Amino acid sequence: MNTLITKKSGARELLLHVAEKLFAEYGFDRTSIRMIAGAAGLNLSLISYYFGSKHELLIEIFRIRLQQLNAALQAIPKLAGSVPDRLLGFMDVYAETSGNNKFFTLLNREFAFSDVSPVKDLIRNYWDNVLTTVKTLVNDGVKEGYFSSSDAHLAYFGILGLFTILVCESPLNEIINTHFDPGGQMFTVEKIKTYLYNTLQNNQVE
């Protein structure tokens, strides 16, 4: 018997972890509560006990993940330091989402392919916070001389585009890596962060 069954919080966390993995791998509709309970080694009734239903289990996964990420995003514009410093903070938060391939796969699938997903509003709110954070950083960068006011929109989309394509689980990743980075060492999060940081510092208008 799984020892986590005897620990209330442990069993609940295990179900969340296993459900996230299975939802990402098979999709919400093709993942049954029996599959989740079986993979976790827990009694089927515990899913109803802790979450009520499979839909509520999915909502709880997103609520926990996105609550943490949204709080981190909202804190970035208030961080001390220059715009490049705060931009690094944004990248760390954004990388935390994309670095968790299971959750990021699940997030994209629920947002893009399910018109009736119970978590669509939660995901939309998260992306709104991502975009608002980047927009704030770019606007601050214009004021501090890191970006030109006439090109602010290009900086906005450039930051999002570079990070999303190269770091997140994008269909373009494999093609880009085949052409430019077959060894997988060029487009790491740290190298992208360093590149953007140095570029901003060197281009600052005195």
PLY file of the C-alpha trace (Angstrom):
ply
format ascii 1.0
element vertex 206
property float x
property float y
property float z
element edge 205
property int vertex1
property int vertex2
end_header
0.00 0.00 0.00
1.25 3.49 -0.83
2.46 5.09 2.40
1.08 8.46 1.28
-2.46 7.12 1.75
-2.08 7.54 5.49
-1.09 11.20 5.11
-3.95 13.46 4.17
-1.88 16.17 2.52
0.45 13.60 0.94
-2.35 11.71 -0.77
-3.91 14.92 -2.07
-0.60 16.21 -3.46
0.13 12.85 -5.05
-3.24 12.87 -6.84
-2.58 16.39 -8.13
0.87 15.40 -9.39
-0.30 12.21 -11.10
-3.39 13.85 -12.60
-1.30 16.67 -14.09
1.01 14.13 -15.71
-1.82 12.03 -17.14
-3.89 15.01 -18.31
-0.83 16.31 -20.17
-0.04 12.93 -21.71
-3.52 11.71 -22.68
-5.73 14.79 -22.52
-8.47 15.55 -20.03
-11.24 13.60 -21.76
-9.19 10.42 -22.24
-7.94 10.37 -18.65
-10.33 8.65 -16.26
-10.40 8.98 -12.50
-9.70 5.25 -12.38
-6.47 5.82 -14.33
-5.43 8.59 -11.94
-6.16 6.58 -8.82
-4.43 3.52 -10.26
-1.28 5.41 -11.23
-1.17 7.01 -7.79
-1.77 3.72 -6.02
-4.66 5.26 -4.11
-8.28 4.39 -3.51
-10.64 5.73 -6.20
-12.89 7.33 -3.60
-10.13 9.73 -2.53
-10.56 11.75 -5.73
-14.19 12.46 -4.83
-13.21 13.05 -1.21
-10.55 15.66 -1.97
-11.84 17.24 -5.19
-15.43 16.19 -5.83
-14.96 15.42 -9.53
-12.41 15.16 -12.31
-13.30 18.68 -13.48
-12.67 20.07 -10.01
-9.35 18.21 -9.89
-8.27 19.90 -13.12
-9.36 23.30 -11.81
-7.38 22.77 -8.61
-4.21 21.95 -10.58
-4.49 25.20 -12.47
-5.59 27.23 -9.46
-2.51 26.22 -7.48
-0.02 26.57 -10.34
-1.34 29.87 -11.67
-1.93 31.46 -8.29
1.78 31.10 -7.55
2.83 32.33 -10.99
0.44 35.30 -10.97
1.72 36.41 -7.56
5.30 36.24 -8.84
4.41 38.19 -11.99
2.65 40.94 -10.07
5.73 41.42 -7.89
8.17 41.93 -10.78
7.42 45.61 -11.62
7.99 46.44 -7.94
11.43 44.84 -7.77
14.42 47.04 -7.11
16.99 47.56 -9.82
17.03 48.57 -13.45
14.69 47.38 -16.20
17.20 44.69 -17.29
17.26 43.40 -13.71
13.46 43.24 -13.56
13.38 41.62 -17.00
15.53 38.80 -15.63
12.97 38.36 -12.88
10.23 38.03 -15.47
12.20 35.45 -17.40
12.67 33.35 -14.29
8.91 33.29 -13.66
8.09 32.62 -17.31
10.71 29.86 -17.46
9.13 28.22 -14.41
5.97 27.69 -16.44
7.62 26.55 -19.65
10.22 24.51 -17.81
7.48 22.31 -16.40
6.73 20.58 -19.70
3.77 18.64 -18.35
1.98 21.68 -17.00
2.88 23.85 -20.00
1.58 21.17 -22.38
-1.61 20.94 -20.36
-1.99 24.72 -20.23
-1.63 25.14 -23.98
-3.94 22.23 -24.79
-6.74 23.42 -22.51
-6.50 26.97 -23.80
-6.15 26.23 -27.51
-8.22 23.15 -28.16
-11.02 23.01 -25.59
-13.83 25.54 -26.06
-15.54 24.37 -22.90
-12.50 23.93 -20.66
-13.33 24.75 -17.04
-9.92 26.41 -16.66
-9.95 28.64 -19.73
-10.69 31.78 -17.72
-7.84 30.99 -15.30
-5.43 30.57 -18.21
-6.60 33.75 -19.92
-6.06 35.68 -16.70
-2.52 34.28 -16.46
-1.65 35.30 -20.04
-3.14 38.74 -19.40
-0.79 39.06 -16.43
2.18 37.93 -18.54
1.41 40.50 -21.22
0.74 43.27 -18.70
4.06 42.56 -16.97
6.04 42.72 -20.22
4.21 45.87 -21.28
5.04 47.52 -17.96
8.70 46.55 -18.28
8.89 47.92 -21.82
7.19 51.18 -20.82
9.61 51.54 -17.91
12.43 50.74 -20.31
11.37 53.61 -22.56
11.42 55.99 -19.58
14.86 54.78 -18.48
16.34 54.91 -21.97
16.61 51.20 -22.72
13.99 51.21 -25.48
13.04 53.76 -28.10
9.46 55.01 -27.72
8.93 54.55 -31.46
9.96 50.89 -31.27
8.37 49.98 -27.93
5.89 47.62 -29.58
8.73 45.77 -31.30
10.53 45.35 -27.99
7.30 44.06 -26.45
6.75 41.37 -29.07
10.46 40.68 -29.43
10.85 39.72 -25.77
7.77 37.50 -25.80
8.56 35.96 -29.18
12.20 35.16 -28.45
11.47 33.59 -25.12
8.37 31.71 -26.21
9.88 30.17 -29.35
13.29 29.28 -27.97
12.48 28.31 -24.40
8.91 27.07 -24.34
7.66 23.83 -25.85
7.05 25.21 -29.32
6.67 23.17 -32.53
9.44 25.34 -33.95
11.96 24.21 -31.35
13.02 21.07 -33.18
13.40 22.89 -36.50
15.34 25.77 -34.95
17.63 23.42 -33.06
18.25 21.34 -36.20
19.44 24.43 -38.06
21.21 26.40 -35.36
21.70 24.41 -32.19
21.97 20.64 -32.79
23.97 20.24 -29.60
21.29 21.91 -27.50
23.71 24.31 -25.79
22.97 27.64 -27.47
19.40 28.46 -26.52
19.45 27.86 -22.79
17.45 30.11 -20.47
20.61 31.51 -18.92
22.19 32.34 -22.28
19.05 34.10 -23.48
18.86 36.05 -20.23
22.51 37.08 -20.52
22.10 38.09 -24.16
19.07 40.30 -23.51
20.56 41.79 -20.36
23.83 42.75 -22.08
22.00 44.07 -25.14
19.86 46.39 -23.03
22.80 47.60 -20.96
24.87 48.34 -24.07
22.03 50.11 -25.88
20.94 52.36 -23.03
20.63 55.97 -24.08
22.69 58.23 -21.84
0 1
1 2
2 3
3 4
4 5
5 6
6 7
7 8
8 9
9 10
10 11
11 12
12 13
13 14
14 15
15 16
16 17
17 18
18 19
19 20
20 21
21 22
22 23
23 24
24 25
25 26
26 27
27 28
28 29
29 30
30 31
31 32
32 33
33 34
34 35
35 36
36 37
37 38
38 39
39 40
40 41
41 42
42 43
43 44
44 45
45 46
46 47
47 48
48 49
49 50
50 51
51 52
52 53
53 54
54 55
55 56
56 57
57 58
58 59
59 60
60 61
61 62
62 63
63 64
64 65
65 66
66 67
67 68
68 69
69 70
70 71
71 72
72 73
73 74
74 75
75 76
76 77
77 78
78 79
79 80
80 81
81 82
82 83
83 84
84 85
85 86
86 87
87 88
88 89
89 90
90 91
91 92
92 93
93 94
94 95
95 96
96 97
97 98
98 99
99 100
100 101
101 102
102 103
103 104
104 105
105 106
106 107
107 108
108 109
109 110
110 111
111 112
112 113
113 114
114 115
115 116
116 117
117 118
118 119
119 120
120 121
121 122
122 123
123 124
124 125
125 126
126 127
127 128
128 129
129 130
130 131
131 132
132 133
133 134
134 135
135 136
136 137
137 138
138 139
139 140
140 141
141 142
142 143
143 144
144 145
145 146
146 147
147 148
148 149
149 150
150 151
151 152
152 153
153 154
154 155
155 156
156 157
157 158
158 159
159 160
160 161
161 162
162 163
163 164
164 165
165 166
166 167
167 168
168 169
169 170
170 171
171 172
172 173
173 174
174 175
175 176
176 177
177 178
178 179
179 180
180 181
181 182
182 183
183 184
184 185
185 186
186 187
187 188
188 189
189 190
190 191
191 192
192 193
193 194
194 195
195 196
196 197
197 198
198 199
199 200
200 201
201 202
202 203
203 204
204 205
